[in-house]
Amino acid sequence: MSSSQLSREEFLERVTEIVKSRFPLVEIAPGDGGFSLSVNGAVAPLENLYRVTILHPDDIQHHVERWAVELLRAAEGSPDSGANFEEVKDRILPMILSGSIEDGPAGVVAQPLVEGLLVAYAIDNDRTIAYIPRARFDAWGISLDDLHKTAIDNLVARSEAISAHAAQDENGSVNLILFQTMDGYDASRILLPTLHDRLKEHLGSPFAAGIPNRDILLCFRDEAESVDRLQKQITEDFHRMPHQVTDRLLLITPDGIAPRP
């Protein structure tokens, strides 16, 4: 049976079976945190894995095993766990998350972006992205402004060599610019300081943007035709794809990012 035919309860059972078969020493049981499993005592949410396997139902075994391997590697700890700021600062990057400071991820360093969205900070590793815990940030003795500047500088450096995809209307004018490198930070590129100035000549000012999941940033003209066409796709991707961010549209203005009314 493919994962597209599995209910959440059946999917949870299937993941348990695959993990037990592949990693017999792992302790795995239903988690206490909703749609999740307890893996060696740590709660592991299943929502993103479920969405990935719905998109690729024939690869459920592969995706579950890769998920388990990355989970176990992260649980083993890494040299970064006791690293000081200087040792990891070149790998700190911003991540946009849904939620507010009150209901956002517990113990993670974050600050508000616009209503309903946060900027959190993570250390990029070879195969994983680890959010910076508040306790580690406090031990570094740096300010939140310093952390944010470091993350943005690294994002700018990482983004210098990437290319965006542009779509044109029937008159040959660019009406959509798409960032999708799949490096985990495409949605975060909405924070690039020069985004407005670089794209305004094509898209006007202000222009609209969508970040339905962390692996895509769509920038397009704030015109009824473009907005109506793309809002449907953004909403669909938000509900279908893993690593959701938001289905709400944003405006990129000369002064920064704002919710689109």
C-alpha positions, 0 to 999 in steps of 0.5 A: 500500500502506498503512503498516499493511501495511508491514514495518519494512524496507518502511516505511524504504524508503517514508519514504526515497522520500517525503523524497527526493521532497519534499526532494531536497537532503536526504542520507538513508540507513539509520541505524546506530541500529537502526530509524532513518535518517540525515538530513543526517548525524544519526540519526533514530529511526523508531519513533514515526513508524511507530506514528503511520502505523499508526494513520493509514495513509491519511495516511503522506505527510502524516505523513512530510513533517511529520516531515521538516519538523520534523526539518529545522527542529530541525537548523537550530538555533534562537535557544535554542541559545545562550540563557541560563537567564533567556531560556528558563526560562518554557518549561522543562517536565518530560518522563517517559521510560522507562529509568534514569540508566545507560541513559537518553538520552545527554547529556540532563539527567535524574533518577530518578522511580521504578525504570524511569522518569526525569524529563528536562527540555525547552524547549518550542518552537512545534512541537518539544520539545528536551531540555536537553543536559547541556553547556547545563545545566552552562553555566547554573550552576544546580542540578538542584533549581532546574531541577526547580522551574522545570519543575514551576512551568511545568507547574502554570501550563500546567495551570491552565486544562485540564479533565479527563474523568471517568467514573462507575460504575453508582452515579454515583461517579467511578472514572476521571479522564483527562487528555489535552490532547495538548500533549505533557505529559499524562503529565508531569502525574503530577508535579503537586504537588496531584494527590493532594489534588485527586483523592483525594476522588473516587478514594480514597487512594492511587489508581492511575495509568497513563501508557502514552504521553506524551499521556495520564494515567489516574488511577483507583481502586486497586481490583481491578475498575478495575485489571483493566479498565484495565491491559489498555487501558494495556498495549495503548496502550503497545505501539500508540501513539507516544511510549511511557512505561510499561505499569506502573501507579503509585500516587499517595500523600500522599508522592508517586509509587510503583510499584504492586506 
